[in-house]
Amino acid sequence: MSSNLYQTFQSMIPKTPLMLVKLIAHNADGTSQVETYAGEQFKVFGQQIEPPVSGDKNVFIRNGEIVGEAPSITVQATIDI
């Protein structure tokens, strides 16, 4: 049985990335409005996660669809000058 190790490795990696975004609101057409941490807003399919009442709610998206709720992450950056 001959197998190319690189091809085997490549087959284990998902073809589309998993992205972490903020859920903003649900739309009437079955989509949801999300925002990246860079500030880009766009629509994705799915409404299985309740939108936030206050604050942010993080979700994972893949291939333009919500795939699950993500944990809240607080990013702190300290820059010493």
Secondary structure by P-SEA (a helix, b strand, c coil): ccccaaaaaaaacccbbbbbbbbcccccccbbbbbccccccccccccccccccccbbbbbbccccccccccbbbbbbbbcc
